[in-house]
Amino acid sequence: MSSKGLFGAGRGHLDEAGMGYGAHFKRAARVGTRMLAAGGACLVHGIFPGIFTATATNTIVKLNEELKKGHKPGKQEPALLEFEI
């Protein structure tokens, strides 16, 4: 993909999300950081099953709720898989 195509796709995504670059970066960084922390807790939980028993699941559910609030009406929302780690 050319850099022009990459930037064009990025601009289209920002327009679709109704966000500027800074707001989008802040939100993506916040979501990504929370996902990394939950992933780390999940790995620790795999070794020590008695700790972080609901951290990953709670994080996923909360992030799903927050991300659904940010979708524009009428836009297809991704489904949340029903499971517990």
Backbone as a printed PyTorch tensor [residue, N CA C, xyz], in Angstrom:
tensor([[[  0.8610,  -1.1830,   0.0000],
         [  0.0000,   0.0000,   0.0000],
         [  0.8980,   1.2340,   0.0000]],

        [[  0.5770,   2.1770,  -0.8030],
         [  1.3560,   3.4030,  -0.8530],
         [  1.0650,   4.2460,   0.3890]],

        [[  1.9880,   5.1620,   0.6840],
         [  1.7740,   6.0220,   1.8580],
         [  0.5420,   6.8930,   1.6770]],

        [[  0.2680,   7.2820,   0.4290],
         [ -0.9280,   8.0840,   0.1740],
         [ -2.1800,   7.2680,   0.4860]],

        [[ -2.1820,   6.0030,   0.0860],
         [ -3.3060,   5.1220,   0.3830],
         [ -3.4690,   4.8900,   1.8710]],

        [[ -2.3610,   4.7350,   2.5740],
         [ -2.3900,   4.5190,   4.0160],
         [ -2.9610,   5.7440,   4.7180]],

        [[ -2.5080,   6.9180,   4.3400],
         [ -3.0110,   8.1440,   4.9640],
         [ -4.4740,   8.3910,   4.5890]],

        [[ -4.8300,   8.0560,   3.3630],
         [ -6.2130,   8.2170,   2.9430],
         [ -7.1440,   7.3160,   3.7420]],

        [[ -6.7150,   6.0710,   3.9640],
         [ -7.5110,   5.1400,   4.7640],
         [ -7.5980,   5.6340,   6.2020]],

        [[ -6.5150,   6.1640,   6.7190],
         [ -6.5170,   6.7000,   8.0860],
         [ -7.4430,   7.8880,   8.2130]],

        [[ -7.4160,   8.7700,   7.2460],
         [ -8.2940,   9.9440,   7.2710],
         [ -9.7430,   9.4970,   7.2130]],

        [[-10.0210,   8.5040,   6.3700],
         [-11.3800,   7.9840,   6.2620],
         [-11.8530,   7.3930,   7.5880]],

        [[-10.9760,   6.6770,   8.2610],
         [-11.3300,   6.0890,   9.5550],
         [-11.5940,   7.1800,  10.5900]],

        [[-10.7620,   8.1990,  10.6160],
         [-10.9570,   9.3070,  11.5640],
         [-12.2750,  10.0260,  11.2860]],

        [[-12.5740,  10.2560,  10.0170],
         [-13.8390,  10.9100,   9.6570],
         [-15.0260,  10.0460,  10.0730]],

        [[-14.9180,   8.7470,   9.8080],
         [-15.9880,   7.8150,  10.1710],
         [-16.2020,   7.7790,  11.6850]],

        [[-15.1050,   7.8560,  12.4430],
         [-15.1780,   7.8310,  13.9070],
         [-15.5810,   9.1930,  14.4710]],

        [[-15.5170,  10.2310,  13.6300],
         [-15.8510,  11.5750,  14.0930],
         [-14.8340,  12.1150,  15.0810]],

        [[-13.5660,  11.7800,  14.8710],
         [-12.5040,  12.2000,  15.7910],
         [-11.3430,  12.8030,  15.0120]],

        [[-10.6240,  13.6810,  15.6840],
         [ -9.3790,  14.1760,  15.1480],
         [ -8.2670,  13.2030,  15.5080]],

        [[ -7.0830,  13.4270,  14.9440],
         [ -5.9640,  12.5190,  15.1850],
         [ -5.6190,  12.4250,  16.6750]],

        [[ -5.5350,  13.5590,  17.3480],
         [ -5.1480,  13.5730,  18.7630],
         [ -6.1310,  12.8120,  19.6390]],

        [[ -7.4300,  13.0550,  19.4350],
         [ -8.4520,  12.3630,  20.2220],
         [ -8.4280,  10.8660,  19.9320]],

        [[ -8.2480,  10.5190,  18.6680],
         [ -8.1990,   9.1110,  18.2860],
         [ -6.9780,   8.4370,  18.9180]],

        [[ -5.8290,   9.0910,  18.8550],
         [ -4.6180,   8.5200,  19.4450],
         [ -4.7910,   8.3190,  20.9490]],

        [[ -5.3600,   9.3190,  21.6140],
         [ -5.5590,   9.2280,  23.0640],
         [ -6.4670,   8.0520,  23.4100]],

        [[ -7.5540,   7.9120,  22.6660],
         [ -8.4870,   6.8180,  22.9390],
         [ -7.8360,   5.4640,  22.6350]],

        [[ -7.1590,   5.3580,  21.5000],
         [ -6.5120,   4.0970,  21.1240],
         [ -5.4170,   3.7250,  22.1310]],

        [[ -4.6580,   4.7140,  22.5890],
         [ -3.6130,   4.4460,  23.5780],
         [ -4.2140,   3.9780,  24.8980]],

        [[ -5.3200,   4.5930,  25.2890],
         [ -5.9770,   4.2140,  26.5460],
         [ -6.5230,   2.7890,  26.4550]],

        [[ -7.2000,   2.4740,  25.3580],
         [ -7.7500,   1.1300,  25.1780],
         [ -6.6140,   0.1070,  25.1000]],

        [[ -5.5950,   0.4030,  24.3210],
         [ -4.4700,  -0.5130,  24.1720],
         [ -3.7400,  -0.7730,  25.4720]],

        [[ -3.5470,   0.2760,  26.2650],
         [ -2.8740,   0.1250,  27.5540],
         [ -3.6870,  -0.7650,  28.4870]],

        [[ -4.9840,  -0.5470,  28.5000],
         [ -5.8570,  -1.3770,  29.3510],
         [ -5.8510,  -2.8340,  28.8830]],

        [[ -5.8170,  -3.0500,  27.5720],
         [ -5.7670,  -4.4070,  27.0530],
         [ -4.4520,  -5.0930,  27.4090]],

        [[ -3.3600,  -4.3610,  27.3210],
         [ -2.0580,  -4.9320,  27.6930],
         [ -2.0210,  -5.2980,  29.1730]],

        [[ -2.5430,  -4.4120,  30.0170],
         [ -2.5710,  -4.6930,  31.4560],
         [ -3.4410,  -5.9170,  31.7510]],

        [[ -4.5860,  -6.0110,  31.1030],
         [ -5.4640,  -7.1660,  31.3040],
         [ -4.7990,  -8.4380,  30.7920]],

        [[ -4.0850,  -8.3330,  29.6900],
         [ -3.3580,  -9.4880,  29.1600],
         [ -2.2760,  -9.9530,  30.1140]],

        [[ -1.5680,  -9.0030,  30.7090],
         [ -0.5540,  -9.3600,  31.7050],
         [ -1.1800, -10.0440,  32.9050]],

        [[ -2.3140,  -9.5070,  33.3710],
         [ -3.0260, -10.1160,  34.5020],
         [ -3.4790, -11.5260,  34.1410]],

        [[ -3.9020, -11.7120,  32.9060],
         [ -4.3550, -13.0210,  32.4430],
         [ -3.1910, -14.0260,  32.4440]],

        [[ -2.0190, -13.5890,  32.0060],
         [ -0.8550, -14.4750,  32.0130],
         [ -0.4640, -14.8590,  33.4440]],

        [[ -0.4800, -13.8780,  34.3420],
         [ -0.1750, -14.1630,  35.7430],
         [ -1.2250, -15.1150,  36.3170]],

        [[ -2.4840, -14.8800,  35.9720],
         [ -3.5740, -15.7490,  36.4300],
         [ -3.3600, -17.1900,  35.9580]],

        [[ -2.8380, -17.3520,  34.7520],
         [ -2.5700, -18.7000,  34.2400],
         [ -1.5720, -19.4530,  35.1050]],

        [[ -0.6150, -18.7360,  35.6700],
         [  0.4030, -19.3560,  36.5260],
         [ -0.1140, -19.5070,  37.9490]],

        [[ -0.7940, -18.4710,  38.4390],
         [ -1.3320, -18.4500,  39.8000],
         [ -2.8550, -18.2720,  39.7210]],

        [[ -3.6040, -19.3750,  39.5720],
         [ -5.0520, -19.2900,  39.3380],
         [ -5.8590, -18.5640,  40.4160]],

        [[ -5.3080, -18.3870,  41.5800],
         [ -6.0660, -17.7420,  42.6490],
         [ -6.0770, -16.2250,  42.5900]],

        [[ -5.2690, -15.6340,  41.7100],
         [ -5.2230, -14.1680,  41.6350],
         [ -5.6710, -13.6980,  40.2510]],

        [[ -6.1220, -12.4570,  40.1950],
         [ -6.6300, -11.8410,  38.9590],
         [ -7.7080, -12.7330,  38.3310]],

        [[ -8.6030, -13.2700,  39.1490],
         [ -9.5920, -14.2320,  38.6590],
         [-10.6150, -13.6330,  37.7040]],

        [[-10.8530, -12.3420,  37.7560],
         [-11.8550, -11.7280,  36.8760],
         [-11.3260, -10.4920,  36.1630]],

        [[-10.0570, -10.1940,  36.2880],
         [ -9.4950,  -8.9580,  35.7340],
         [ -9.6600,  -8.8690,  34.2210]],

        [[ -9.2590,  -9.9040,  33.4940],
         [ -9.3520,  -9.8580,  32.0310],
         [-10.8050,  -9.7730,  31.5840]],

        [[-11.6550, -10.6060,  32.1650],
         [-13.0730, -10.6040,  31.7880],
         [-13.7130,  -9.2530,  32.0670]],

        [[-13.4810,  -8.7030,  33.2530],
         [-14.0610,  -7.3980,  33.6010],
         [-13.5640,  -6.3060,  32.6650]],

        [[-12.2760,  -6.3470,  32.3240],
         [-11.7100,  -5.3400,  31.4290],
         [-12.3500,  -5.4290,  30.0470]],

        [[-12.4970,  -6.6460,  29.5330],
         [-13.1060,  -6.8310,  28.2130],
         [-14.5390,  -6.3100,  28.2000]],

        [[-15.3060,  -6.6550,  29.2210],
         [-16.7100,  -6.2210,  29.2900],
         [-16.7930,  -4.6920,  29.3600]],

        [[-15.9720,  -4.0700,  30.2190],
         [-15.9930,  -2.6100,  30.3540],
         [-15.5680,  -1.9240,  29.0620]],

        [[-14.5130,  -2.4390,  28.4280],
         [-14.0660,  -1.8450,  27.1690],
         [-15.1380,  -1.9940,  26.0920]],

        [[-15.7840,  -3.1390,  26.0350],
         [-16.8530,  -3.3390,  25.0620],
         [-17.9610,  -2.3110,  25.2650]],

        [[-18.3620,  -2.0880,  26.5160],
         [-19.4110,  -1.1060,  26.8050],
         [-18.9800,   0.2910,  26.3750]],

        [[-17.7380,   0.6600,  26.6860],
         [-17.2400,   1.9900,  26.3180],
         [-17.1530,   2.1520,  24.8040]],

        [[-16.6700,   1.1280,  24.1140],
         [-16.5120,   1.2290,  22.6640],
         [-17.8590,   1.2670,  21.9590]],

        [[-18.8440,   0.5360,  22.4750],
         [-20.1820,   0.5830,  21.8820],
         [-20.7850,   1.9740,  22.0100]],

        [[-20.5060,   2.6780,  23.0860],
         [-21.0180,   4.0450,  23.2660],
         [-20.4550,   4.9770,  22.2000]],

        [[-19.2610,   4.6950,  21.7170],
         [-18.6060,   5.5570,  20.7470],
         [-19.0340,   5.3200,  19.3150]],

        [[-19.7980,   4.2560,  19.0590],
         [-20.2430,   3.9870,  17.6920],
         [-21.4100,   4.8770,  17.3070]],

        [[-21.4040,   5.2860,  16.0570],
         [-22.4950,   6.1140,  15.5460],
         [-23.7500,   5.2630,  15.3760]],

        [[-24.9290,   5.8440,  15.5760],
         [-26.1820,   5.0980,  15.4010],
         [-26.2820,   4.4980,  14.0020]],

        [[-26.7940,   3.2750,  13.9320],
         [-26.9710,   2.6140,  12.6470],
         [-25.7420,   1.9060,  12.1390]],

        [[-24.6190,   2.0980,  12.7940],
         [-23.3870,   1.4600,  12.3660],
         [-23.3180,   0.0640,  12.9610]],

        [[-22.8630,  -0.8940,  12.1780],
         [-22.7450,  -2.2770,  12.6360],
         [-21.7350,  -2.3620,  13.7770]],

        [[-22.1650,  -2.9010,  14.9090],
         [-21.2770,  -3.0630,  16.0530],
         [-20.7330,  -4.4690,  16.0670]],

        [[-19.4390,  -4.6350,  16.4040],
         [-18.8980,  -5.9830,  16.5020],
         [-19.5310,  -6.7120,  17.6810]],

        [[-19.7360,  -8.0040,  17.5190],
         [-20.3430,  -8.8020,  18.5800],
         [-19.3170,  -9.0810,  19.6740]],

        [[-19.7810,  -9.1270,  20.9060],
         [-18.9350,  -9.5200,  22.0220],
         [-19.1240, -11.0020,  22.2350]],

        [[-18.0430, -11.7240,  22.2400],
         [-18.1240, -13.1590,  22.4880],
         [-18.4510, -13.3920,  23.9510]],

        [[-19.3070, -14.3350,  24.2140],
         [-19.6960, -14.6600,  25.5780],
         [-18.7730, -15.7420,  26.1180]],

        [[-17.8700, -15.3820,  27.0000],
         [-16.9710, -16.3380,  27.6160],
         [-16.3770, -15.7130,  28.8570]],

        [[-15.7510, -16.5280,  29.6510],
         [-15.0540, -16.0340,  30.8320],
         [-13.7010, -16.6970,  30.8960]],

        [[-12.6940, -15.9130,  31.1970],
         [-11.3260, -16.4410,  31.2890],
         [-11.0620, -16.8370,  32.7180]]])
